[in-house]
Amino acid sequence: MKKNFIPSGFKKIALAVSGGSDSMALTILTKRWAKKNNIDIIAFTIDHKLRTGSAMEAKFVENYMNKNNIFHKTLIWEGKKPKTGIQQKARTERYKLLVDAINKHGTNYVLLGHHKDDEIETFIMRLEKKSGLGGLSCMAPKNILLTDSGPINILRPFLEYDKNHLIHLCNEYKTQWVEDPSNKNTIFKRAKIRSLDNNFIKNDFYKTILVYKKLKNSINILLINFISEYTDFSDLGVCRFSRNQFIKSPIFIQELFLKKIFFSIGGRIYPPKSRVIRRIIKNISCENCKNFNAGKVFFDIKKKIITVLRQPESNLNRITLSKENTLWDRRFLVINKSNKSSISVGYLGYKDYLNLVKLKKIVKSDIHCYAVNTLPTIRSLDEIVYIPHLNYSEDKYWEKKIKVKYLYDEYLNLKDNFNQE
């Protein structure tokens, strides 16, 4: 846990427990660690309601947690289930349920029981998809995942250990576990790969994964150095960077940096295709390059400095602030501690901005019009009540109860392929 950078003053952590041998081993060791360090544990089980027996497995976990004095809650995926892409959809819903529950119980860290065998399966699947360096480096022991409820810190302490090791640990502690029959259902690609029973090949795969991890970490250091020295991110969701230094950088740094731009400025889930990225690099490097749009991002080109802004979208609807944490435009986290109803967050819009200036509620800003247009704006019904970035508040109440944070730091720490995990 020290290796995974648990912050000082840390008091509570969540566990995702399915009832399998890996998550039960995780529970055993976390309970011992937490007791020594005076840390509270909360455990959650997801019942996807995809097969008979899932409720009994969740009950098994609940009984174990009750016997061990660990708070536990079963989270149920309600509603109609899709006929295709079920595993990917289940993963999305699983994280959504988990994050909402974790935030509600006062922590932002969750431990998962992913192990070495999971890494190898992931590597083979991504190899088949011809993934790049980010994908082939597989899972990170510590990662930030963006969800509709904001970022969550995911910790995986078992990545260096295989499943047999965890089974042995459960047996040593006389702890039972449940077997998910879908793990052996070869209709799923991961289950087919799991049937590979050759330790020599597995070890070769794992050694390769470690090489990719090391290479990715080294490249990330170069990227972070470039960002810290030659770029400037403002809390408006705007980035400025040195055109000359970008052109001088190796193409792999250029590509990775632009991917970060599309996440942090464009609010995209996935970056554009490689051919689009290469075209942008060519445009920026061109001596007579003019301003251009690409993938929800506007590039304002000057001789020495390039300014990157969110391109306004007419179809981006407001989001009702129905919970405490809301991710808006995949760029800003809105923390709502008010007790008011019918509150929403959305774009300011240039028309409303000019109207506020005309009414002398705000002073006209020298901020780029695209940046003004896309500023997060809090409305009560249809009335604008709070624009934090323009220091406008209809009442001090809104300043006290609502906070808006640009997720620049989280994007710097995200894996290139974080949505594939």
ZAMARGU-4260 file (C-alpha; in steps of 0.2 Angstrom, whole numbers, plus 5000, padded with zeros to 4 digits):
<rodrens>
0) 5000/5000/5000 | 5015/5012/5003 | 5021/5008/4986 | 5004/5013/4979 | 5005/5031/4987
5) 4992/5031/5000 | 4991/5049/5006 | 4995/5054/5024 | 4980/5056/5035 | 4971/5042/5025
10) 4956/5035/5035 | 4945/5024/5024 | 4946/5013/5009 | 4933/5003/4999 | 4935/4985/4992
15) 4926/4978/4977 | 4922/4960/4982 | 4914/4948/4970 | 4916/4933/4981 | 4930/4925/4970
20) 4946/4919/4977 | 4956/4935/4971 | 4944/4947/4980 | 4942/4936/4995 | 4961/4936/4997
25) 4961/4955/4995 | 4949/4956/5009 | 4959/4945/5020 | 4975/4955/5018 | 4967/4972/5018
30) 4958/4968/5034 | 4975/4965/5042 | 4983/4980/5035 | 4969/4991/5039 | 4969/4985/5058
35) 4987/4989/5059 | 4985/5007/5052 | 4969/5011/5060 | 4959/5012/5043 | 4941/5009/5040
40) 4936/4997/5027 | 4919/4997/5017 | 4915/4983/5004 | 4904/4983/4989 | 4898/4968/4979
45) 4890/4971/4961 | 4875/4960/4957 | 4873/4962/4938 | 4858/4951/4938 | 4864/4942/4922
50) 4862/4924/4928 | 4854/4914/4942 | 4865/4912/4957 | 4872/4930/4957 | 4861/4935/4972
55) 4867/4920/4982 | 4885/4925/4978 | 4882/4942/4984 | 4873/4935/5000 | 4889/4924/5003
60) 4900/4940/5003 | 4888/4949/5014 | 4888/4935/5027 | 4907/4934/5027 | 4908/4953/5029
65) 4896/4953/5043 | 4906/4940/5052 | 4922/4950/5050 | 4914/4967/5056 | 4916/4975/5039
70) 4903/4986/5032 | 4896/4979/5016 | 4883/4984/5003 | 4877/4975/4987 | 4874/4986/4972
75) 4862/4980/4959 | 4862/4983/4941 | 4844/4987/4937 | 4835/4988/4921 | 4835/4980/4904
80) 4852/4971/4899 | 4859/4973/4881 | 4860/4958/4870 | 4877/4962/4863 | 4893/4969/4871
85) 4887/4963/4888 | 4904/4962/4896 | 4909/4980/4891 | 4892/4987/4896 | 4892/4977/4913
90) 4910/4985/4916 | 4903/5002/4913 | 4888/5000/4924 | 4899/4991/4938 | 4911/5006/4939
95) 4896/5018/4939 | 4887/5010/4953 | 4904/5008/4963 | 4909/5026/4961 | 4892/5033/4967
100) 4892/5021/4982 | 4910/5025/4986 | 4908/5044/4985 | 4892/5043/4996 | 4903/5034/5010
105) 4917/5046/5011 | 4931/5039/5001 | 4939/5041/4984 | 4950/5025/4984 | 4945/5007/4979
110) 4955/4991/4980 | 4953/4979/4966 | 4959/4961/4965 | 4966/4960/4948 | 4981/4949/4947
115) 4995/4943/4935 | 4984/4931/4926 | 4972/4945/4922 | 4986/4956/4916 | 4991/4942/4904
120) 4974/4940/4897 | 4972/4958/4895 | 4989/4959/4885 | 4983/4945/4873 | 4967/4953/4870
125) 4975/4970/4866 | 4988/4962/4856 | 4974/4954/4845 | 4967/4972/4843 | 4984/4979/4838
130) 4985/4991/4853 | 4999/5003/4855 | 5011/5006/4869 | 4998/5012/4881 | 4986/4997/4879
135) 5000/4984/4879 | 5007/4990/4896 | 4990/4984/4903 | 4984/4988/4920 | 4992/5001/4932
140) 4994/4997/4950 | 4987/5015/4953 | 4976/5023/4941 | 4963/5037/4940 | 4946/5033/4931
145) 4934/5046/4926 | 4916/5042/4928 | 4900/5052/4928 | 4902/5055/4946 | 4920/5062/4944
150) 4937/5054/4946 | 4941/5039/4957 | 4957/5031/4962 | 4959/5013/4958 | 4973/5003/4967
155) 4978/4985/4961 | 4990/4978/4974 | 4990/4960/4967 | 4997/4963/4949 | 5013/4954/4953
160) 5004/4938/4960 | 4996/4924/4950 | 4979/4917/4954 | 4986/4901/4962 | 4995/4912/4974
165) 4978/4920/4980 | 4969/4903/4980 | 4983/4896/4992 | 4981/4911/5003 | 4962/4908/5004
170) 4966/4890/5009 | 4979/4895/5022 | 4966/4906/5030 | 4952/4893/5028 | 4942/4906/5018
175) 4929/4899/5005 | 4925/4908/4989 | 4913/4906/4975 | 4917/4902/4956 | 4908/4912/4943
180) 4903/4900/4929 | 4905/4914/4916 | 4924/4913/4919 | 4924/4896/4910 | 4911/4901/4896
185) 4921/4901/4880 | 4908/4912/4872 | 4918/4926/4880 | 4936/4930/4873 | 4944/4932/4890
190) 4938/4914/4895 | 4946/4907/4879 | 4962/4915/4883 | 4960/4909/4901 | 4960/4891/4895
195) 4979/4893/4890 | 4987/4882/4902 | 5006/4884/4899 | 5016/4893/4912 | 5032/4895/4901
200) 5021/4905/4888 | 5013/4915/4902 | 5029/4920/4910 | 5036/4925/4893 | 5020/4936/4891
205) 5022/4943/4908 | 5040/4948/4905 | 5035/4957/4889 | 5021/4966/4899 | 5035/4972/4911
210) 5045/4979/4897 | 5031/4989/4890 | 5027/4996/4907 | 5045/5001/4909 | 5045/5009/4892
215) 5028/5018/4895 | 5034/5025/4912 | 5050/5032/4904 | 5040/5040/4889 | 5028/5047/4902
220) 5042/5056/4911 | 5047/5064/4895 | 5029/5069/4891 | 5027/5077/4909 | 5043/5086/4907
225) 5037/5093/4890 | 5021/5098/4898 | 5028/5106/4913 | 5041/5116/4904 | 5032/5122/4888
230) 5014/5122/4891 | 5002/5132/4902 | 4985/5125/4907 | 4972/5137/4915 | 4957/5133/4925
235) 4946/5139/4911 | 4950/5123/4902 | 4962/5132/4890 | 4980/5126/4885 | 4994/5137/4878
240) 5010/5128/4872 | 5026/5133/4863 | 5024/5129/4844 | 5043/5129/4842 | 5046/5116/4856
245) 5032/5105/4850 | 5039/5105/4832 | 5056/5100/4839 | 5049/5086/4850 | 5050/5067/4844
250) 5034/5062/4836 | 5029/5050/4850 | 5029/5065/4862 | 5019/5075/4850 | 5006/5061/4848
255) 5004/5058/4866 | 5003/5077/4870 | 4989/5079/4857 | 4980/5064/4865 | 4981/5073/4882
260) 4974/5089/4873 | 4959/5079/4866 | 4955/5072/4883 | 4958/5088/4894 | 4952/5101/4882
265) 4940/5092/4870 | 4932/5081/4884 | 4933/5066/4873 | 4932/5048/4879 | 4944/5042/4865
270) 4957/5052/4855 | 4955/5054/4836 | 4963/5041/4825 | 4981/5041/4822 | 4980/5048/4804
275) 4970/5063/4811 | 4984/5065/4824 | 4997/5065/4811 | 4988/5077/4800 | 4987/5089/4815
280) 5005/5088/4818 | 5008/5092/4800 | 4997/5107/4801 | 5005/5114/4816 | 5022/5111/4808
285) 5017/5120/4792 | 5025/5138/4791 | 5009/5145/4784 | 4997/5136/4796 | 4980/5144/4799
290) 4968/5141/4814 | 4958/5124/4813 | 4946/5113/4822 | 4948/5095/4825 | 4938/5083/4837
295) 4929/5096/4848 | 4945/5106/4849 | 4950/5123/4841 | 4968/5127/4838 | 4972/5145/4838
300) 4989/5147/4829 | 5001/5160/4831 | 5019/5160/4826 | 5026/5156/4843 | 5011/5151/4854
305) 4997/5139/4850 | 4981/5141/4861 | 4969/5126/4862 | 4951/5128/4867 | 4935/5118/4868
310) 4925/5120/4852 | 4907/5125/4857 | 4894/5112/4853 | 4876/5117/4850 | 4869/5100/4855
315) 4878/5098/4872 | 4863/5098/4885 | 4863/5105/4902 | 4865/5092/4916 | 4854/5092/4931
320) 4864/5092/4947 | 4855/5078/4956 | 4870/5071/4966 | 4885/5078/4975 | 4898/5075/4962
325) 4894/5077/4943 | 4907/5076/4929 | 4902/5089/4916 | 4909/5089/4898 | 4921/5077/4904
330) 4932/5092/4909 | 4925/5099/4925 | 4920/5091/4942 | 4905/5100/4949 | 4903/5097/4968
335) 4885/5102/4974 | 4882/5104/4992 | 4866/5114/4991 | 4849/5108/4995 | 4841/5117/4980
340) 4831/5108/4967 | 4831/5111/4948 | 4849/5116/4947 | 4859/5112/4932 | 4876/5115/4924
345) 4879/5119/4906 | 4888/5131/4893 | 4887/5149/4897 | 4885/5153/4878 | 4890/5170/4870
350) 4873/5177/4869 | 4870/5175/4888 | 4887/5182/4891 | 4884/5198/4881 | 4868/5200/4890
355) 4876/5199/4907 | 4889/5212/4901 | 4875/5223/4895 | 4866/5222/4912 | 4882/5226/4920
360) 4882/5210/4930 | 4899/5206/4924 | 4914/5215/4916 | 4918/5211/4898 | 4933/5199/4899
365) 4948/5198/4887 | 4946/5179/4887 | 4944/5171/4870 | 4926/5170/4865 | 4927/5151/4863
370) 4933/5149/4881 | 4919/5161/4887 | 4906/5152/4877 | 4911/5135/4885 | 4913/5140/4903
375) 4903/5130/4916 | 4888/5139/4921 | 4876/5135/4935 | 4857/5139/4932 | 4842/5138/4944
380) 4828/5133/4932 | 4833/5145/4917 | 4841/5158/4927 | 4860/5160/4928 | 4865/5160/4946
385) 4883/5156/4946 | 4898/5158/4934 | 4914/5154/4945 | 4927/5158/4932 | 4919/5175/4929
390) 4917/5179/4948 | 4899/5181/4945 | 4886/5175/4959 | 4868/5180/4961 | 4870/5176/4979
395) 4885/5171/4991 | 4875/5155/4994 | 4881/5148/4977 | 4899/5152/4980 | 4898/5142/4997
400) 4888/5127/4991 | 4895/5124/4973 | 4913/5121/4968 | 4919/5118/4950 | 4936/5110/4947
405) 4945/5108/4931 | 4952/5091/4930 | 4969/5095/4922 | 4979/5085/4935 | 4968/5070/4933
410) 4970/5070/4915 | 4989/5071/4916 | 4988/5055/4927 | 4976/5045/4916 | 4983/5031/4906
415) 4982/5033/4887 | 4970/5019/4886 | 4961/5021/4902 | 4944/5017/4895 | 4949/5000/4890
420) 4954/4994/4907
</rodrens>
